[in-house]
Amino acid sequence: MEELAWFEDVDAGILSTIVMDRTDGDYGGIILARDMNERYRFIDQTDFFETPERAVLALNLRLLQILPDLEALRVQGDETGQPIDFFAPLSTEEKLHPNFLHLTSDEGFSAARRIIGAMMRWNRDVDGNFVEQFQTTGFDPRLWELYLSAALTEAGLFVDRPDPAPDFTAIGPLGGFAMEATTINPSIGTDGKPIGSQKPSSEAEIEHYVQHYLPTRYAGALTAKLHKEYWKRPVVAGKPLVFAIQDFHDAMSMTYSGTALATYLYGYRHEAKEAADGSLVILPIQVVEHRWGEKTVPSGFFSLPGAENISAVIFNSSATLSKFNRMGVGAGFGSNDVVLIRRGFYADRNPDSPSPRPYIEFVTDENSETWIEGMDVYHNPRATHVLEPRLLPGAAHHRLLEDGRIETMAPHWKPLQSQTSIVILTGNDQPGAESAHTPE
């Protein structure tokens, strides 16, 4: 089916779409309404017709016919419990996560609030504490899980939340895999508060930070998951197992995260040298270990004992609250007084280019961004079960070659890092305060 147009009633209680059957070339209407848990579900459809005009007329007639029985048609029979207000605080304000407060109260995040509210209706709360953690100490990990669910669904996969772990199973016509999500979170001091930033304060400190500090943080999260041996569980047995990791340990931490992750996973860093003919030559340099203070970890996660059971590691520097805000605007949500401006760098497809290229764009309801955009999939060269790259179309797929170089298959547009600014317009259509939130 190809969706041609969408319609909604005044309070968005009913959604409907005109679709074209690509097999027969005819047109029909599909009607959805909120079930008893406020999830949009199929309730009716029209016949199929030779023209879209006839399908629209039939859809309008069918909507008039079902309206008197809408309350009965909403009931699907598999709903449980009562609808939850995800944004009603369950704790005192001082315990609520700062980003949750931004999400619930700032006009600049109205688009994110609307799209997250719709998405969370479909979230299966396996642990029973999703909302409480989303509002307090677990905001970032729970947001990462919401993102992964959206990206997997967008990829055309049937997504389930097994109980117990791992977090997801996904299956499609080309196969399936299991996924466990994890995050790098702020270090907590003895007083229960986050420890100050370890980010570099000068250009001279960046290389040491990327080559040593960040890998030690990735090592802690990934090896902890490795020791749980998820591959021994029946729901995972015989399937590729993927770890999905995101770096939330500090504001703007993802500025350098992608490079550090590749180095830790494969045990190689890479230097670019210009050859005599002007071409760019990539020189792989093997890394044995990473040291930061008194902590030392071996490099090369995929070479660790047991890591052959991990098919790939997924990362997306853009999977932050700002992405939900942009995707919300693209879906038509949010205040008309909010303007989002995204700027950053994207990968130059010229193999001899020494650096990425800058970009800047306004985010509108014609935004073409996808959930999977910006995703990096690092494939394990020793994997017992190989992950099929076509299961995650639109992602950049990376493989380690025998000489230590990395081969990348990437989409034409691949943002590497960005920052989304929020501009609030005043009543006189003059720019108000501008602030940048959640850089990627």
N, C-alpha and C positions, 0 to 999 in steps of 0.2 A: 504494500500500500504506500502511496505517496500523499502526504498531507498537503492540501491546496489552500485551505482557509480555515480559520478558527473563529468561533463566535462565543459570546458569553452573555448571560442576562445581567441585569443591573447590579445585583449583589453577588455576582459570580457563583451563585448556587448551582447553576447548570453551565457546563461547557459542551460545545459540540464542534465537530470538524467535518469538512467535506474531503473525502479521500478519492483517489483514483486507483483502481485495481490495475496494476501494471501488467497482469496476465491477460485480462480481457479487455482493458481499455475503457471500462465503464466507471460510473461515478455513484457514490452513495454518501449518506450521512451517518455519523456515529455520535451518540449522546452519552455524556458522563455527568454524574452528580455526586455530591459528597455523601459518603456512607455514614454510618453512625459514629465512626471515629474520625470524621472530617477528611477522609481520603477520597479523591476523585476516582470513581469506578464506572465501568460500563453499565448502563441501564437499558439502552434501547438503540435501535438503528433503523434506517429506512431501507427500502429496496434499492437496487442499483439501476441506473438509467444511462442512456446513451450520451447525454449532455450534462455538464455541471449545472446549467440553469435549472433543469428539471430536478436535479438532486437538491438544490437549494430550496425550491418550492416545496418539495416533499418533506425536507427537514423542518421547515417552518410549520407546516401542517401537523407533523408528528409532535412537535414541541407543544403546540396548542392542545393536542389530544391528551398528552400525558401529564400536563401541569396539575389537573385536579387530583391525580393519584401520586404526585411526586413524593410525598412523605412515605408512602408504602413502598415505592420503587427504590428509595434510597437504601432500604434495609437489604444487606447482602447475606446475612446469616452467619458470617464468620467473625463479626466484630467482637471485641472483648473490652470490658471496662468502659470508662467514660472518656470523652475527649479531654486532652490535657492542655492547659495554657502553659506552653513551654517557657514563656517569658515572665510569668508571675513569680517573683522572688520566693525561694524556699528557705532563705537564710537572711541574716542581718546584712545590711549594706557593706559593712567592713569586711565581710567574708566573701562577698561577690567578686568575681574576677573583673579586673579593669576593662577588658575587652567585652565582657558580657554587659557591663554598664554602658559602654559605648553603643553596643548593638541595640540595646533596649531603649535608650533615651536620646541618642544623637540623631538629628534629622539627616545628617550626612550618611547614615547607615540604614536609612529606611528601606532601600532596595534589598539589602542583605537580610534585613529582618523579615521582609515578606517572603523571600524565596526560601529562607531557612525554615520559616514557619510551615510552609507547604511541604518541604522535604522531610521534616521530622515526623510528619504524620505517617510516613512509610517506614520509619526506623523501628526495627525490632529491638526492644530493650532487653537483651539477653540477661544482663547483670542486675536489672531492676533499679539501677542508680544513674542512668544516663543523664536525666534532666538535672539531678542534684549536682553531678560532677560538671556538666556543661555550664552550670551557673557559677561554680566555685573553682576548686583546685584543678579540675580536669578539663577546663574550657578548650585548651589547644588540642589535646589528644582526641577529644570528642569531635571537634571541628574537623580534624584530619580524617576521622572515620566517616563523617558525613560526606566529605569530599570524595573519598575513595568509593563509597557507595554510588555517588553520582557519576563518577568517571567510568566505573565498571558497567553501570546501567547504560550509559551513553554509548559504550562500545558494543552494545547489542547482546550483552551476556545476561543470563538468568542468575541473579545474585541471591544468596541465602546467608543467614547468620546462624551457623551451627552452635549448639550448646552441649558441651563446653567448647573452648577455643579449638581452632583458630578463629579469627574474627569474621572471615568471609570464605565462601566457596563461590566460584563463578564458572559457568559452563555455557558454551555456545556450539554452533555447528562444527567448528574447527577443533573442539576439545575444551578442556577446562583446567582449573588450577585452584589451589587453596592459597589464602593470603592472611598473614598476621601483621597487624599494624603496630608501630611503636613510634615514639617521639623522643627527642632530646629535650629535656626540660631544664629550667633553671636549677642550679645547685642551691640547696637550702641550708642555712646556717643553724647553729644551735638555738638561736632565738626564734626559729621557725620562719624566718624571712629570707627571700632570695639573696644570694651573695652577689656582690657587685660584679660588673661586667669584666670579662677577660679579653675583650676585643682589643685589637692593636690601636695604639694612639698615634702612630706615625707610619709612614710608608715603609720604613726600615723594619718594622715589626710584623708586617703582613705575611711575609714568606714563612717565618717561624710559626706564626699563628695557624696558617693554612696547613703547613706540613707536619705540625706536631700537636697543637692543642685540639683542633677540631677532630682529627682522627682518633684521639683518645676518647672524645665524647661519643663518636660513632661506635667505637669499639665497646664501650660500656653497654650501650643499648642493644647492639646486635648480638654480642656474645651472650647476653642475658637471655635473649630469645632463642639462641642456638641451643643453650643448655636445657631448654624445655622439651626438645625432641618431638616437636609436633608431628613429624613424619611417621611416628609410630602409632598415631591415632587412626582409627578406622576411616574417618571421613577424609583423611589426607592420603592414606596408603595408595601408592601407585600413581599419584598425581604430582605434577610440578608444585613445589611450595615456594611462595614468594614472600619476602619481607618487604614491607612498605614503611619507609622511615622519613620523618620530617624533623627539621631543626627549629625548635621553638625556645632554645636556651636563653636567648636575649633578643632585644629589639635590633632589627637589621642584621641579625646573625646570618641570614641566608645569602648575604652579599657574597660570601666566599665558600658557602657550604658545598656546592656541587663539585668543585675542583677537589676539595679535601676528601669527599666521599669516594670518588673514583680512585684516588691515590691509596686510600686505606683498603678498598675492596680488592684491588689488583696487585698492590705492592709495587707500583711504578709511579713515578712522577715524570713529567714530560717537559722538555725545553725546546723552544723553537729557534732555529738558526737559519739565517739567510744564506743560500748557496751563491756561488759565483754568478750563476745565470739569473739571479733574482728570485728564484723559487724558494719556497719555505720548506725546510727540512725539520721533521719532528724527531727528536732524540729521546728515546726512553731511558730512564735511569732507575735502576732497581732500588727499592727502599726496604731496609731490613726491619726497622723499628721506628716508633714514634715516642719522643720523650717530652714531657712537660712537668717541670718541677721534679717531684719524687716519683712520678708515675711513668712507667714504660710499658708499651704494648707492642706485640709483634705486628708488623704490617702484613697485608694480604689476607683479608678475612676469608676469601674463597679458598685459601689453602689450609685453613684450620681443620683439624680432625672433626668429622661430622658435617662440615660445610658443603660436602658434595650433595647433601640432601636439600640444599637451598638452591633453587633453580635460578633465581634472580633477585636483585634488590631494586626497589622502585623509589624514586625521589621526585618531588616537584617543588621547586623553589617558589612557584607562584600560587601554590595551594594554601592561601591565607584568607583572612577575613575580607581582604580587598578583592579577592577573586569572587567571593560570594556577592559582594557589592556590585561588581561589574556584570556578573551573570544575571543578577537581579535587574539591573538597568536594561540589559539586553532582552529580558523577558517582559519588559514594559512596567516593572515595578518601580516604586520609589517616588520621592517628592519631585515636583517640577522645578523646585527652587534649588535643586542640587545639581552641580556639574562635576563630573569625574574626568580627570585628565591623567592619562597614563603615559609615562615616559621611561625609557630605559635603553637596553641594548639587545640586539638580536644577532644570531649567528650569520656571518657572511659566508655565502656558499662558494666564494672564490677560495680554492684550496691554498692559495699563496697569500691570503690576507692575514696579517699578523694580529689583528684585533677585531672584535665585533663591531657592528655598526649601530649608531644611535637611532632612536625613533621617538616620536611623540604623537599621541592621538587623543581625540575626545571620545569618550565612551557614550554611545547612544543606544536607542532601542534597535538600531541596525547593527549592533555589535556582533561580529562574527566569531568571537572567542568561543572555544569549546571547553568543556571540563577537563579534557585530557591534554589540552594545550600546555606545553611546558614540561610535560612528564618525561623523565629519563628512566630507562630500564637498563640496568647493568646486568648482563647475562653472565652466569657462572660457567667458565670454560670446563670445569670438572663436574658439572651437574649430572646426577644420576638420571633425572627426568628433565628433558629440555623443554623450556617454555616456548611455545609457538608465538613468534612476534606478531603475527596477524591477529592474535586475540586482543591486542591493544593497538589498534590503528591510530595514527596521529601522534603517537609517542616517538621519542628518539630512542633507538635501540643501540646499545654499545656492546662490543665484543672485544676481548683481548686476543691479539694475534700472537703467534709464536715468538716474534722478535720483540715483544713488549709494547708495541704500538697498539692503539685502540682504533678499531673500525667502527664508524657510526653510520647508521641509517636513520636519517632525520627527515621530517616533513620540510616543505619549502620554507615555511615560516616557523622559526624556532626562537622564541624569546629566551634570553639567558638570565636577565634580571630586570626588574622594573620597580617603579614606585608610583602609587596611585594617589594623586592629590584630590582633595575634596574642597570644592568651592561652594559656599552657601550664598545665594543671591538675596539681597534685601528686597523690601517691598517696591523700591524704585528701580528694580532690575540692575542695581549696581552691585559689583562684587563685594561680598562680605569677607569674613575671615577665611583664610585659606590655610589648611593644615594637611600634612602628609601622614598617612596611616598605613601601618603594616607593610613596609617595603618588602619586596620579594628577593 
